[in-house]
Amino acid sequence: MEKCRIVVADDEPIERKVLCKNIQSYFEDEVEIFQAANGIEAVEAFSKERCQVALLDITMPGMNGLDAAEVIRGKDKNCSIIFLTAYDEFEYAQRAIRVQALDYLLKPGTREELIAVLEEAIRLSRQSGTAALAGEGQERNSASGEMLTAGKPEDEREKQPGHGWEERPDSLKIRAMKKQIYEFLEERYMEDLSLQDAASRLNYSEPYFCKFFKQQFDVNFITYLTQLRVEKAKRLLADVAVNVRDVGQQVGFHDSSYFAKVFRRITGVSPSEYRLAILEREFEEEGTKY
């Protein structure tokens, strides 16, 4: 299997090395990593090495990550762009969405979030039908543009950062919004969902949805969705009538090897090992009854 080529750009050498080490230690031979100290080097490495994923710090000298992302997006409509920054600025999130970034991670983030987002980026890089994906991306970009302007519901304008809603995290409105998102994902987790899809279907602007989701659920969208799918998979594995090979498909993982790898990362065991442990526990419990 061809390696996924990733460019990692950060002007802090130690942080960059730690990032690369974490990525390499988990993905091993699945990836090839190229390092850059600023946006200019990131663009050069992306073009020269034909990278499929760009992990970019935002504040870098010479050319920042946002500017580099715009150049990279102009070169490749299908690459996955991921931002990593210490600055929680709404303007940054807006520009990140405009270049169709896969995600926007805040420092200091968790290894779990980083790996979950990169798993999705690698899956997308290997997914067939890249032309179709490019078309979907253009549609999503158009939809987000509409959401950011006059098409936005009146009550959402009140919820945008800077209007005081963040100071009332326990308000009925905030809890109702969180419940709406929770129920939407409970109903749609098995679909091929992106943050852009969810924001559009729920009628929120993408920058706002990204920020709100992180604040209310304590993890980014991809990490939450991945964990939700694994929890649903665990329930299906407890039912011996469901074939292990079908479980991944039923919860939204369309590649069996990808599902097995994600499941093992989160639970520490493979889907088959998880089911075997359940059966052994049930057998032991039955034995104690006699």
N, C-alpha and C positions, 0 to 999 in steps of 0.2 A: 504494500500500500504506500502510495506517495506521501511524503511528509508534508505537513501543513507548515508553510513558511510564515513566521511571525516577526515583525519588527517591533522592538520595545524601545521607546524613546523617553528618557528622563535625564535631566541635567545633573542629578545627584548620583555620582558613581556607585555609592554603597547601596542606595535604594534600588538602583537599576540592576545591580548584581543580585540582590536578594530576590527581586521580582523574577529574574531569569532563572535563578536557582529553583525557586518554588515551581515555576512552570515546567522546567526540565525534569525535576524530580518526580512530578506526577505524570506527565505525558510521555516521558522517556523518548522512545524512538518515533513517536507520532509527530513530533514537531522539530523544526529547525529554527533557531532563534538568531536574529541579527540585532545588534545593539546600536543605539544612536544617542548622542548627547544633546541634540537639539532638533528643531523641526526641519532644518535644512538637511541634516544627515539622515533624518527619518525618511524624507521624500526620496533622497538619493538611494538609500537602502531598499526602499519599497520598490522603486523602479528597476534597479539593477538586479535584485534577487527575486523579482516577480512575487512579492509577498501577497498572501491572501488575508492576513489579519494585521491590523496596526493598533498597538496598545500605546497610547500617547499621554504623557503628562501635558498639562495645559500651559503652565508658566515656565517657559524655557527661553534662553537668550537667542538672539538672531531671528529665529522664526518660532513663534509659539505653537502649541499643539493644535489650536483651532485653525490657524492659518495653514498649517501643514495638512490637516485633515481635508480642508477644502481643495488643496492641490491634489491630494491622493484620491479624493472622490471624483475629481475631474478626469483622472487617469483610469479609474476602475469603478464602475457602478455597482459591482457585486461584492467588493471587499467588505470585511467587517471592521468597523472602527470602534474602538473602546477608549473612553477617556478616563484618566485616573488623576485626581487633583485634590489638593488640600483645601480648596476654596469652594464653599457652597454658595455660589452666586447664580441667581436666576438667569442673568444674561448669558452666562456660560452654558447653562442647560438649553436655552433657546437656540444658541448657535450649534450646539451639539446635535440637536434634533434636526436642524436645517441641513446638516451634512449626513443625515440618516444614520447617526451613530447607533450601534447596537446597544450600548449602555454607557452610563455616566457614574463612575464609582468614586466615592469620597475617601481620602486618606484620613486617618489610618483605617483601611478596610480590613476585612477578614480574608483569610486564604480561601475559605468556603465560597465567598462571593466571587473572588477572582477566578477560581477554577470553574465554577458553574457557568460564568459568562464565557470563558474560553472554550468550554465544552460545546456550548451552543455555537460559537463562532466557527469552530472546527467542523461541527456537523453541517453548518450552512455552506462551508467551503467545499464540502464533499457532496453536497446534495445535487442531484441531477436537475436539469432544467434551469440553468442559471439565467437563461433569457427570460423565462417566466418570472423568476424572482426579481429581475431588474424591473419588469413591468409592474409587479406588485409594489416595489419600492417607490416607483414614480407615483402610483396611485396614492400610497400612504403619505408621500410628501405633499401631494396636492391637498389631501384631506387635512393634514396638519396645518397647512397654510390657511385653510378656511376656518379652522378652529381658533386660530390665533387672531382672527379679525372679527368682523361684525356678526358672523354666524354663531358666536358663542352665546350660550344661554345667559340671561340677565343675572341669575343668582351665582353663576360661576365667576363673573367679573368681581363680585364681592369677595370671593374666596381666594383671589390671586394674592400672592405675597405682596405685602405692603399695605394691605387693607385690614390688618388686625386679626384675621381669622386664626393665625398661628398661636395667638395668645389665649385662645379658648379651645384647647384640644379636647375637652370633655363636653363640648356643646352638643346639643341634639343634632344639629346639622352635620357636624363632623362625624358623629357616630353613625348617622344615617348613610353618609357617603361611604364610610368604611364598610358598613353592612352590605351596601349595594355592590361594592367591588368584591367582597368575600363571596357573596352569593353568585355573582357572575362567574368567578373562577371555579367555584364548586360545580357549576353547570357546564362549563366550557373547557375545563382543564385538559380534556383528551384531544382538543383541536390543536392545530398548528398555530399557536398564538404568539404574537410578539407584543412588546409594550405598545407599539404604534397601533396594532389591531385593537387592543383592549381600550386604549384611550379614545380611539375613534368610535368604537361601538358604544362606549359609555358617555360619549359626547363631552369629553374633556380635552383641553389642549395638551399636547404631549409633554411640554416642559413642566406644566403644572401637575399632570398626572404622575410623572417621574418623581417629582419632589414630594408630593403628597403621599405617594405609596411608600417611599423610604421612611418618611416621618411616622407614618401610622402603623406600618408592619415591621419596622426595624431591619428589614433586609431589602435588597433591590428586587425588581419584578422577576427577573429570570431565576434568581435563587429561590424565591418563594414558590414559583410555579414548579420548579424541579423538585423541591421538597414535598409539595402537595402531591405530585404524581407518584413519587416513591411511596408515600403513605397510602395512597389508593392501591398501589401495586402490592403492598404488604397485606392489605385486606383480601385482595384477590388470591394471593398465594396461600392464604389460610383455607381457601376452598379447593379441595382436591379435584373437584369436578372441572376446574379451569386448567387448561393446559399451560404449563410454565412458559412455553414458547409464545403463547398468545397474550400473556399478561402485559408485556411492554406495549404491544399494539393498542390494547384496550385503554391504556392510561396516557397515550399520546407520544410514546417513543416508537418511531417507525423503523428504527434500525435496531435489531436485536443485540448486536455487540455493543452498541452505544448504550442501550438500556442496561445491559449487564455491568458495564463499567461504571455508570453513574450510580446504580443500585449498590454496588460494592463499595464505592467511595463513601456513600452516606451511611450504610448499615454495617460495613465491615465484612460482609459475606455476599456470595452470589445469590441470585434468585433461587436456584436449585438448593443451595445450602440452607437458605432461609426456610424454604418449605420443609426440608428434611428435619430441621430443628423443631419445627412446629409439630410434625408427625411424631417425632420421638417424645416430645413433651406430652402430647396427648396419650401416647401409648403408656407412658409412665403413670400418668394420672389415672388411666383406666385400670392399671394394675393394682393401684393402691385401694381400689374399691372392693377388691376380693380378698 
